[in-house]
């Protein structure tokens, strides 16, 4: 997909990576978080397992990830409160 720009990835397990990308079309921009694998020809292939949503939800996603980070930090310090 030529209009897909990748911004990060992490290893899910031995077979799969999770990749975070932005898909830009003339009439929409979407965030895509999807599971990928490498086929026999060593080409990356996207699976159907993932989520794609409009860029308008980016702020809410950032807030949720920041809340998770704070929660995990507090948990490691031994003082967790409900999110």
C-alpha positions in Angstrom: 0.0 0.0 0.0 1.8 3.1 -1.2 -0.2 5.5 1.0 0.8 3.6 4.2 3.5 5.0 6.4 4.9 2.9 9.2 5.8 4.5 12.5 6.6 1.6 14.8 6.5 -2.1 15.4 7.1 -4.7 18.1 7.5 -8.5 18.2 4.3 -10.2 19.3 5.8 -13.7 19.2 8.1 -15.8 17.0 5.8 -15.6 14.0 4.1 -12.2 14.2 5.0 -8.5 14.5 2.5 -5.8 15.4 3.0 -2.7 13.2 1.6 0.8 13.7 1.0 2.8 10.6 -0.9 5.7 9.1 -3.0 5.3 5.9 -3.6 8.4 4.0 -6.2 8.7 1.1 -7.7 11.7 -0.5 -10.9 11.5 1.6 -9.6 10.0 4.9 -6.6 9.4 7.2 -6.6 6.3 9.4 -4.4 4.8 12.1 -3.8 1.1 11.6 -2.5 -1.3 14.3 -2.1 -4.7 12.7 -0.5 -8.1 13.1 2.0 -9.0 10.3 4.0 -12.0 9.3 6.8 -12.8 6.8 5.9 -15.2 4.0 8.1 -17.8 2.4 9.4 -15.2 -0.1 10.5 -13.1 2.9 7.8 -10.5 2.1 5.8 -8.9 5.0 2.1 -9.7 4.9 -0.7 -8.0 6.9 -3.2 -10.2 8.6 -6.9 -9.4 9.3 -6.1 -9.2 13.0 -5.9 -5.6 13.9 -7.8 -2.3 14.1 -8.1 0.6 11.9 -9.8 3.9 12.9 -10.1 7.5 11.8 -7.3 9.9 12.8 -9.9 12.0 14.6 -9.6 9.4 17.4 -5.8 10.0 17.8 -6.1 12.3 20.8 -8.3 9.8 22.7 -5.8 7.0 21.9 -2.9 9.0 23.2 -4.8 9.8 26.4 -5.6 6.2 26.9 -2.0 5.1 26.4 -0.8 7.8 28.7 -3.2 6.6 31.4 -2.0 3.0 31.0 1.6 4.2 31.3 0.8 6.1 34.5 -1.1 3.1 35.9 1.8 0.8 35.2 4.3 3.2 36.7 2.2 3.5 39.9 1.7 -0.2 40.0 5.5 -0.8 39.9 5.9 1.7 42.7 3.2 -0.1 44.7 0.5 2.5 44.8 -2.2 1.7 42.2 -5.5 3.4 42.0 -8.3 2.4 39.7 -8.0 4.1 36.2 
